[in-house]
Amino acid sequence: MIPKLHYISQGSSPKTHLENIQQACQSGAELVQLRLKNYSEKKILKAAEEARDITAHFQTRLIINDHYKIAKTVKADGVHLGKSDADPETVRKSLYSWQIVGGTANTLDDCESLINKKVDYIGLGPFRFTETKENLSPILGLSGYQSIIESLNSETPIIAIGGITINDIPELLKTGIHGIAASGEITKAFTNIGKINKLLRSENDLVEQVWKPGEK
């Protein structure tokens, strides 16, 4: 089962990423993704090892962004692959059988391709403009999620991402997403993790009673 809330690490250095991961775990995060860009593999590996120690202590799942060989080395719970990263099927063969593979999508075609490659979840976005990602794809908005999820009619969990705030969650869940990924909304106040988890649980319970994939 893929957790409904993914915390994407943020920070000005590997050290602050790790401090934020520690805070997220202490605040009840079930899954964190270590997302370090523009650092050497050596530095990312060191940070990943420390992140694994932190998350293991709290029994939190750890996903490594992009670097699947590092994910295997530190025995992280899985890897998240961007659209320009390695092919999910190739990566799957390199990982342990229990490690999960997630992929980034922006369009229906992206989602269908990832589902065909048997990813464990899809990070679909962006919901709105966000400063945490370079070369941003076109924003989807509520209607974009609704249209893609209805067309897919798939059981692969869809995680919405991109500038999402707590206030967006109830309407987003009505589109049929499984959960959300957040970075800034959590880093600015780690107490938001509890609030978001509560919303995701209560709203998803309600949505599952009235919505099934493929229904309009």
C-alpha positions in Angstrom: 0.0 0.0 0.0 1.4 3.4 -1.0 1.1 6.0 1.7 -1.3 8.9 0.8 1.1 11.6 1.8 4.7 11.9 0.4 7.0 14.6 1.8 9.5 15.7 -0.7 12.7 16.9 1.0 13.7 20.6 0.7 16.6 22.6 1.9 19.6 24.8 1.0 22.1 21.9 1.6 22.1 18.2 2.2 22.3 19.0 5.9 19.1 21.0 5.9 17.4 18.3 3.8 18.2 15.8 6.5 17.1 18.1 9.3 13.8 18.6 7.5 13.4 14.8 7.0 14.0 14.3 10.7 11.3 16.9 11.5 8.9 15.3 9.0 9.5 11.8 10.6 9.0 13.2 14.1 5.7 14.8 12.9 4.2 11.6 11.6 5.3 11.3 7.9 4.8 7.8 6.6 6.9 8.4 3.5 9.7 10.9 2.6 11.5 11.3 -0.6 15.1 12.5 -0.5 15.3 14.9 -3.5 18.8 16.3 -3.9 19.7 18.1 -7.2 23.0 19.4 -8.4 25.2 17.5 -5.9 27.8 14.8 -6.5 26.9 11.2 -6.3 29.2 10.9 -3.3 27.3 13.6 -1.4 24.0 12.2 -2.3 25.0 8.7 -1.2 26.2 10.1 2.2 22.9 12.0 2.6 21.0 8.9 1.6 22.8 6.8 4.2 21.9 9.3 6.9 18.3 9.6 5.6 18.0 5.8 5.8 19.2 5.9 9.5 16.6 8.6 10.3 13.7 7.0 8.6 14.5 3.5 9.9 14.4 4.9 13.5 10.9 6.2 12.9 9.8 3.3 10.7 9.1 5.8 7.9 9.5 4.8 4.2 12.3 6.4 2.3 12.3 7.0 -1.4 15.3 8.3 -3.3 14.7 10.7 -6.2 16.4 9.6 -9.5 19.4 7.8 -8.1 18.2 4.1 -8.2 21.7 2.7 -7.6 22.0 4.7 -4.4 18.5 3.6 -3.5 19.7 0.0 -3.8 22.9 0.6 -2.0 21.3 2.1 1.1 18.3 -0.3 0.9 15.8 2.5 0.6 12.2 1.5 0.2 12.3 2.6 -3.4 13.1 5.2 -6.1 11.2 8.0 -7.8 12.1 8.5 -11.5 11.6 11.8 -13.4 10.6 11.8 -17.0 14.2 12.2 -18.2 15.6 9.5 -15.8 16.2 5.8 -16.4 13.5 3.6 -17.8 11.4 2.1 -15.0 11.6 -1.5 -16.4 15.4 -1.3 -16.5 15.5 0.1 -13.0 13.2 -2.6 -11.7 15.6 -5.3 -12.8 18.4 -3.5 -10.9 16.5 -3.2 -7.6 15.6 -5.6 -4.9 12.2 -7.3 -5.5 10.7 -5.5 -2.5 11.7 -2.0 -3.6 9.0 0.2 -5.2 9.3 2.3 -8.3 7.4 5.6 -8.8 7.4 7.8 -11.9 6.6 11.4 -12.8 3.8 12.1 -15.3 2.2 15.3 -16.7 -0.1 13.9 -19.4 -2.5 11.0 -20.0 0.1 9.5 -22.4 2.8 9.7 -19.7 0.5 7.9 -17.2 -0.4 5.1 -19.7 3.3 4.6 -20.5 4.2 4.3 -16.8 1.3 1.9 -16.1 2.5 -0.3 -19.0 5.9 -0.3 -17.4 4.3 -1.4 -14.2 5.3 1.4 -11.8 4.0 1.2 -8.3 2.7 4.7 -8.2 2.6 7.8 -10.4 3.4 11.4 -9.3 1.1 13.4 -11.6 1.5 17.2 -11.8 2.0 20.0 -11.5 -1.3 21.0 -9.9 -0.2 24.7 -10.0 3.0 26.7 -10.4 5.7 25.8 -7.9 9.2 27.2 -7.4 10.7 23.9 -6.2 10.9 22.4 -9.7 12.8 23.6 -12.7 11.5 23.3 -16.3 8.0 23.0 -15.1 5.5 21.2 -17.3 2.0 22.7 -18.1 -0.2 23.0 -15.0 -3.1 20.5 -14.7 -5.5 22.1 -12.2 -8.5 20.1 -10.9 -10.0 19.6 -14.4 -6.7 18.1 -15.6 -6.6 15.5 -12.9 -10.3 14.7 -13.3 -9.9 14.1 -17.1 -6.8 12.0 -16.8 -8.0 9.8 -14.0 -11.3 9.1 -15.6 -9.6 8.2 -18.9 -7.1 5.9 -17.2 -9.6 3.9 -15.1 -6.5 2.3 -13.4 -5.8 1.0 -9.9 -2.3 2.4 -10.0 -2.1 5.0 -7.2 -2.0 8.6 -8.5 -0.2 11.1 -6.3 -0.9 14.7 -7.0 2.1 17.1 -6.8 2.9 20.7 -7.5 2.2 23.7 -5.2 -0.6 21.9 -3.3 -1.9 23.5 -0.1 -4.0 22.0 2.7 -7.1 23.9 1.3 -6.7 22.2 -2.1 -7.0 18.6 -0.7 -10.7 18.1 -0.4 -11.4 19.1 -4.0 -8.4 17.3 -5.3 -9.5 14.0 -3.7 -12.8 14.3 -5.5 -10.9 13.8 -8.8 -10.0 10.3 -7.6 -6.3 10.8 -6.7 -4.8 8.4 -4.1 -2.9 11.1 -2.3 -0.6 14.1 -2.5 3.1 14.9 -2.5 4.1 18.1 -0.7 7.3 20.0 -0.1 6.9 23.7 0.7 3.5 23.3 2.5 5.1 20.9 5.0 8.6 22.5 5.3 7.1 25.8 6.4 5.2 24.1 9.2 5.7 20.4 10.0 2.6 20.4 12.1 0.8 20.4 8.7 1.6 16.7 8.4 -1.0 15.7 11.0 -3.6 18.0 9.4 -3.0 16.7 6.0 -3.0 13.1 7.1 -6.4 13.7 8.8 -7.8 15.3 5.7 -6.5 12.5 3.4 -8.0 9.8 5.7 -11.4 11.3 6.2 -11.9 12.6 2.7 -10.7 9.4 1.0 -13.0 7.3 3.2 -15.9 9.5 1.9 -14.8 9.5 -1.7 -14.3 5.7 -1.8 -18.0 5.3 -0.8 -19.3 7.4 -3.7 -16.6 7.1 -6.5 -15.1 4.3 -8.4 -12.6 4.5 -11.2 -14.3 5.1 -14.5 -17.5 6.5 -13.0 -18.5 10.1 -13.9 
